[in-house]
Amino acid sequence: MADVRHHFVQTNGIRMHVAEAGEGFPVVMVHGWPELWYSWRHQLKALSEAGFRAIAPDMRGYGDTDAPPDPAQYRTSVICADIAGLLDALEIEKAVIVGHDWGGYHIWQFGLRYPDRTERLVGLNTPYSPPTPIPSTQALHAAFGEGDRGYYMLYNQKPGQPEAEFEADIRGNIAKVMHPYTRAQDLWTMATLGGDGSGMYTRIPTPPADQMLLTEADLDVYAKAFERSGSRGAFNWYRAIDLNWEDARALPDPVIRVPAMMITAENDLILRPEAAEPMRQWIPNLRIEHIKKCAHWTQQERPEEVNRLLIDFLGDLRG
């Protein structure tokens, strides 16, 4: 992409690929699964043009950033240290931290751990809540059954299992998973492994061209990245969920005191909008915004609305 600067930094023991655009107050954007820095392409352009320094790394396990094989290297405390180390490497004292999907989970945790480095937080789709009384996998088994074929987060616990399915048709599976709101049901089909335990993508039809979220050029970027790196690092984020639970339980205070905005999407069938309202008790200075006719891939499906909300929320930081 024109005007996007690509470089590498050393952070928390790994080499991280970073895409940047613009100058001004720094805004760091943290992607989720199965994404890359590229999922923020529309925000890089809009924020840089609005007077911000927009920063989008490939997170650990993705793209051109290192991918340690040990799932313990993907727990919350490590991911948050990656972000802090990125700020150190870029000589940034304080930044706005934006996150979507897994990135959304971890930016709330970053605000708890590094409030002095956090100017504001913006979460897309992923709500914040304190840890549950029981470990995450135990809670998921209680909800979806004891096996690993009831829910994708349990299926992803088994090393090699989700990698083999995903890598059998990287391009086709990304096209199935990243869909517009008109195919919102596909995400729940994925999450419930086809409803019959057959796999994450087996019961999702290949979308016709007029129902695609991504262009062929977009698909090229994602597919080539995963063909180079494989997907083990990406799925290791799921294998750290009980370690995330332990990390969250270790924090003495679950209240986030950084100003924050939560953006929900009407048609996200996993991270449903109603889950955001309880966040107010844990984030006193919280603004909640809602985007209609939008599924899970919010910053890619509704970039204009997301960009408008970001620039409005951060407008006083310009200049």
C-alpha positions in Angstrom: 0.0 0.0 0.0 1.2 3.5 -0.9 2.4 5.7 2.0 2.6 2.7 4.4 6.1 2.3 6.0 7.1 -1.3 6.8 9.9 -2.1 9.2 10.9 -4.5 12.0 11.4 -3.9 15.8 12.7 -6.1 18.6 10.2 -6.5 21.4 9.9 -8.9 24.3 12.3 -11.4 22.7 10.8 -11.5 19.2 11.2 -9.7 15.9 7.9 -7.9 15.0 6.9 -6.6 11.6 5.2 -3.2 11.8 3.2 -1.1 9.3 3.0 2.6 9.9 1.4 5.6 8.2 1.3 9.3 9.1 2.7 11.5 11.9 1.1 12.7 15.1 -0.3 11.1 18.2 0.3 7.4 18.1 -2.5 4.9 17.6 -1.6 1.2 17.8 -4.0 -1.3 16.3 -4.0 -4.9 17.4 -5.5 -7.5 15.1 -7.1 -10.9 15.8 -7.6 -14.2 14.1 -7.0 -14.9 11.2 -5.8 -11.4 10.4 -2.7 -9.4 9.9 -1.6 -5.7 10.0 -3.5 -5.6 6.7 -6.9 -5.8 8.4 -6.3 -2.2 9.5 -5.5 -0.9 6.0 -8.5 1.4 5.9 -7.7 2.8 9.3 -4.0 3.3 8.5 -5.1 5.6 5.6 -7.8 7.5 7.4 -6.0 8.0 10.7 -2.8 9.2 9.0 -4.8 11.6 6.8 -6.5 12.9 10.0 -3.2 13.7 11.6 -2.3 10.6 13.6 0.6 8.2 13.6 -1.2 4.9 12.8 0.7 1.8 13.7 -0.4 -1.8 12.9 1.9 -4.7 13.8 1.7 -8.3 12.7 1.1 -9.8 16.2 3.2 -12.7 17.4 2.5 -15.8 15.4 1.3 -13.9 12.4 2.7 -12.6 9.1 6.3 -11.6 9.2 6.5 -11.5 13.0 8.2 -14.4 14.9 6.0 -17.3 15.8 7.3 -19.2 18.9 6.1 -22.8 19.0 5.2 -22.9 22.7 1.5 -21.9 23.4 2.6 -20.5 26.8 4.3 -17.7 24.8 0.9 -16.5 23.7 -0.6 -15.8 27.1 -2.0 -12.4 28.0 1.0 -11.2 30.0 3.3 -12.0 27.1 1.1 -10.3 24.5 0.7 -7.2 26.6 4.5 -7.1 27.1 4.9 -7.3 23.3 2.8 -4.2 22.9 4.7 -2.4 25.7 8.0 -3.4 24.0 6.7 -2.1 20.7 6.1 1.3 22.3 9.6 1.2 23.8 11.1 0.3 20.4 9.3 3.2 18.7 10.2 5.6 21.6 6.5 6.1 22.4 5.7 7.0 26.0 1.9 6.8 25.7 -0.5 5.7 22.9 -4.1 4.9 22.0 -4.5 1.2 21.8 -7.2 -0.3 19.5 -8.0 -3.9 19.2 -10.3 -6.3 17.4 -11.2 -10.0 18.1 -8.2 -11.5 20.1 -6.6 -8.0 19.8 -9.7 -6.7 21.5 -9.4 -9.1 24.4 -5.8 -8.2 25.0 -6.1 -4.4 24.7 -8.4 -4.4 27.7 -5.8 -6.4 29.6 -3.1 -4.0 28.4 -5.1 -1.1 29.9 -5.1 -2.9 33.3 -1.4 -3.7 33.2 0.0 -0.6 31.6 -2.3 2.3 32.4 0.6 4.8 32.3 1.3 3.8 28.7 -2.4 3.9 27.6 -3.9 7.2 26.6 -7.2 5.6 25.5 -8.6 2.2 24.6 -10.9 1.3 21.7 -12.3 -2.2 21.5 -14.1 -3.6 18.4 -16.5 -6.5 19.0 -14.7 -8.1 21.9 -16.2 -7.1 25.3 -14.4 -6.8 28.6 -15.3 -8.6 31.7 -13.3 -9.9 34.7 -12.3 -13.6 34.7 -15.0 -16.3 35.3 -14.9 -18.4 38.5 -13.6 -21.4 36.5 -11.0 -21.8 33.8 -12.0 -20.9 30.3 -11.9 -24.4 28.8 -13.9 -25.8 31.7 -16.6 -23.1 31.1 -16.7 -23.9 27.4 -17.0 -27.7 28.1 -19.9 -26.9 30.4 -21.6 -24.9 27.6 -20.8 -27.1 24.6 -20.0 -30.6 25.8 -17.0 -32.5 27.0 -15.4 -33.3 23.6 -13.5 -30.9 21.4 -16.0 -31.0 18.6 -18.7 -28.8 20.1 -17.0 -25.4 19.8 -14.1 -24.1 17.8 -12.1 -22.8 20.8 -12.0 -26.3 22.2 -11.3 -27.8 18.7 -8.4 -25.4 18.4 -6.8 -26.7 21.7 -5.4 -29.8 19.9 -2.1 -29.1 18.2 -2.2 -29.8 14.5 -5.9 -30.4 14.2 -7.1 -26.9 13.2 -3.8 -26.2 11.4 -4.4 -29.2 9.1 -7.9 -28.1 8.2 -7.1 -24.4 7.7 -4.0 -25.1 5.7 -5.7 -27.6 3.4 -7.3 -24.6 1.6 -6.0 -21.4 3.1 -7.5 -19.0 0.5 -10.8 -20.8 0.4 -11.2 -21.0 4.1 -10.4 -17.3 4.6 -13.0 -16.4 2.0 -15.5 -18.5 3.9 -14.7 -17.1 7.3 -14.3 -13.4 6.5 -17.8 -12.6 5.3 -20.2 -9.6 5.2 -23.3 -9.3 7.5 -25.5 -10.9 4.9 -23.7 -14.2 5.6 -23.4 -13.7 9.4 -24.7 -17.2 10.1 -21.5 -18.6 8.6 -19.5 -17.5 11.7 -21.8 -19.5 14.0 -21.5 -22.4 11.7 -17.8 -22.2 12.0 -17.9 -21.7 15.7 -20.0 -24.8 16.2 -17.9 -26.9 13.8 -20.7 -27.2 11.2 -23.2 -28.1 14.0 -22.1 -31.7 13.7 -18.5 -31.6 14.7 -17.3 -32.0 11.1 -15.0 -29.1 11.1 -14.7 -25.3 11.1 -15.3 -24.8 7.3 -17.0 -28.0 6.1 -20.5 -26.7 6.3 -19.8 -23.2 5.1 -20.6 -22.8 1.4 -18.0 -21.1 -0.8 -19.5 -17.6 -1.2 -20.3 -16.3 -4.7 -18.3 -13.3 -5.9 -21.1 -10.8 -5.0 -21.2 -12.0 -1.4 -17.5 -11.7 -0.7 -16.2 -9.3 1.9 -12.6 -9.4 0.6 -11.4 -8.6 -2.9 -9.2 -11.1 -4.8 -6.2 -8.8 -4.0 -7.1 -8.8 -0.3 -7.3 -12.6 -0.4 -3.9 -12.7 -2.0 -2.4 -10.8 0.9 -3.9 -13.1 3.6 -3.3 -16.3 1.7 0.4 -15.6 0.9 1.1 -14.6 4.4 -0.3 -17.9 5.9 1.4 -19.9 3.1 4.7 -18.4 4.3 4.2 -18.6 8.0 1.8 -21.5 8.5 -1.0 -21.2 11.1 0.4 -22.8 14.2 1.2 -19.4 15.8 -2.2 -18.1 15.1 -3.9 -21.1 16.7 -1.6 -20.9 19.7 -3.5 -17.9 20.9 -6.4 -20.2 21.5 -4.2 -22.7 23.4 -3.3 -20.0 25.9 -6.9 -19.3 27.0 -6.5 -21.0 30.4 -3.2 -19.2 30.9 -5.0 -15.9 30.1 -7.5 -16.8 32.8 -4.7 -17.3 35.3 -3.2 -14.0 34.3 -6.5 -12.1 34.6 -7.1 -13.7 38.0 -3.7 -12.6 39.2 -4.6 -8.9 38.8 -5.7 -7.3 42.1 -8.2 -4.8 40.5 -10.4 -5.5 37.5 -11.5 -1.9 37.0 -10.1 -0.2 33.8 -9.7 3.5 34.6 -8.5 4.6 31.1 -11.1 6.4 28.9 -12.5 3.8 26.5 -14.8 3.3 23.6 -16.4 0.0 22.7 -17.7 -0.6 19.2 -20.3 -3.4 18.7 -21.5 -5.0 15.5 -25.2 -5.8 15.0 -24.6 -9.1 13.2 -21.7 -10.6 15.1 -23.1 -13.9 16.3 -20.2 -14.8 18.6 -19.3 -11.5 20.2 -22.9 -10.2 20.4 -23.6 -6.5 21.1 -25.5 -7.1 24.3 -22.3 -8.3 25.9 -21.0 -4.8 25.9 -23.5 -3.2 28.3 -22.2 -4.8 31.5 -18.8 -3.3 30.7 -20.0 0.0 32.2 -19.5 -1.4 35.8 -15.9 -2.2 35.1 -14.9 0.8 32.9 -16.3 4.0 34.4 -15.3 6.2 31.5 -16.8 4.1 28.7 -18.5 5.1 25.4 -20.4 2.4 23.6 -21.2 2.7 19.9 -23.1 0.3 17.7 -22.7 -0.4 13.9 -25.7 -1.9 12.1 -25.5 -4.3 9.1 -22.1 -5.4 10.2 -20.8 -8.9 11.2 -17.5 -9.8 12.9 -15.0 -8.2 10.6 -16.0 -4.6 11.6 -13.0 -2.5 10.6 -12.9 -4.2 7.2 -16.7 -4.4 6.5 -17.6 -0.9 7.8 -14.4 1.1 7.5 -16.1 4.5 7.1 -18.1 4.1 10.2 -15.2 2.8 12.2 -12.9 5.6 11.0 -15.5 8.2 11.8 -15.9 6.9 15.3 -12.2 6.7 15.9 -11.5 10.2 14.7 -14.4 11.6 16.7 -13.2 9.8 19.9 -9.6 10.8 19.4 -10.1 14.2 17.8 -8.7 16.3 20.7 -5.4 14.4 20.4 -4.7 15.8 17.0 -1.9 18.4 16.8 
